[in-house]
């Protein structure tokens, strides 16, 4: 299981990462772009994966990783259930999310 403290520690270890509110959630950003959010009420995260990474993580476990069920999900935004995800798997997905956001043109 992953906690917000684990998420925060990992996210803030990335260069130029910031933590900011995003509506009722906590967001983690780089260059003002969100690479992850935490939804405390539902105990889950949302990460910005590319299409290939999203399909790999979702195929590994549909109960843990799944696209947001709307146009955002088709753009790579992926829900991660904290109560089910292994810390190493979450860390791998978070790294990919961060790298995906920093690789985009500004």
N, C-alpha and C positions, 0 to 999 in steps of 0.2 A: 504494500500500500504506500502511496505517496501522500505527503501532506503539503500544505501551502508553504510551510517553512522550507521543505526540501525544494519545492518549485522556486521559491524566492532565492534561495542560496544558489541554485544552479543558474537561474536566469540572470542574476546580478553578477555572476562570475564572468559573463561575456563582455568583451570590450564595448564601451559606450552604452551599455544597457541602462535603462531607467525604469522605474516603477511609477505608474500613474493610475489614477482612477479612470474607469471607463464605464459610465453609467453605474449600475449596481455591482460591477465586477472590478477586479484588480487587473491592470494590464501591464505587460512587460514589453518595452519598445527599444528599438535601435533606430537612430536617425529619424525619430518621430513616427516610425512605422511599427505597428503592433506585430509581434511574433508569437505572442501567447496571452491568454486571459485566464483568470481563475474565477470560477463561479462558486462562491462559498456555500450558497443556499443548496446547490445540487451536488457539491463536492466533486467538481469536474473541471477540467481545463479545456481550452480550445487552442489548437495550434495551427499555424499556417504552413501546410506541407505542399510540395509540388504534386502534380497528378500521379506520378509514378510512386513516390514515397507514400502518398495517401493510400493508394491501392495495395501496396505491400503491407502496411500496418493494419489496414482494415481486413485484409485477407487472413492475417495472423490470428485475429480474434475480433469477431464482429460485436462481442459484448463489451470490449474494452475500447476499441477505436472504431469510429464510424463518422461519415461525413455529416455536417449539419444538413438537415433535410430541406434545403432550399438552394437558391442560386449561389449562396456563399459556400456551401458544401462543394458545389461544382468548381469553385475557384480554389479548392484545396483546404478550406477551413474544416478542421477535423476535431470532433469531440473525443476526449480521453477521460474515461471513468477512473477516478482516483482510488476508489475502493477495490478495484480489480487489477490495476496495472502494476507490473513489477518495476521497481525503481530504475533498474538498468535499461529497461525498454523505454520508460518515460524519458530518461536522460538522452537516449539515442534520438528519439523523436524531437525532443526540444532542441538539440543541436542542429538537426536538419531544418527545423522551423526557423531558427535564428539565421542559419546560412542561407536559406531560401530568401529571407527578407533582405539581408545585406547584399545579396547578389543582384537584386533588382536595381535597375537604373533609377537614379534620384530624380 
